[in-house]
Amino acid sequence: MNPNTEVIYTEDTITLYLDNNVEVECDILAIFPIKQQFYIALMPQKEIEGYEPGEYFLYRYQSDGENIELSDLESEAELEAVEDKFEELLDEEEFNSMK
């Protein structure tokens, strides 16, 4: 799934415009770094045809303070690293909420 270049950003949500002109409002789950690159995890607020319920999206993330740019992950290795880091963040959050 590739968003077009148009992305609308609010403090807690991003609206993606997918290739098939479907508008998807997503909650921002996390923005996190790995080495020198930032990544973002997004959860659609409504189910999207062709995707599993609860499926989240991961993108490369860049921001200059006013504009943001999302881009696809470039390799399977990058995807695995980003998924691992995001799952680690979720585990830490769950552990911290149990204290």
HUWO-V339314 format. One record per pair of residues at least 6 apart in sequence whose C-alpha atoms are under 8 Angstrom apart, sorted by sequence separation. I is the first residue (numbers start at 1). J is the second residue. If there is no record, write none. Layout:
# HUWO-V339314
i,j
I,J
I,J
This chain:
# HUWO-V339314
i,j
8,14
9,15
17,23
18,24
32,38
33,39
47,53
62,68
63,69
73,79
7,14
8,15
16,23
17,24
31,38
32,39
47,54
61,68
62,69
7,15
8,16
15,23
16,24
31,39
32,40
61,69
62,70
7,16
15,24
16,25
31,40
61,70
6,16
7,17
15,25
16,26
30,40
31,41
60,70
61,71
6,17
14,25
15,26
29,40
30,41
43,54
44,55
59,70
60,71
4,16
13,25
14,26
28,40
29,41
30,42
43,55
44,56
59,71
60,72
3,16
4,17
13,26
14,27
28,41
29,42
43,56
59,72
60,73
3,17
4,18
13,27
14,28
28,42
29,43
42,56
43,57
58,72
59,73
3,18
4,19
12,27
13,28
27,42
28,43
41,56
42,57
58,73
2,18
3,19
12,28
26,42
27,43
41,57
42,58
1,18
2,19
26,43
27,44
41,58
1,19
26,44
27,45
40,58
41,59
25,44
26,45
39,58
40,59
24,44
25,45
39,59
40,60
24,45
25,46
39,60
40,61
24,46
38,60
39,61
37,60
38,61
37,61
38,62
58,82
58,83
31,61
39,82
41,86
34,82
34,85
32,86
30,86
9,68
7,68
7,69
5,69
5,70
3,70
2,71
2,72
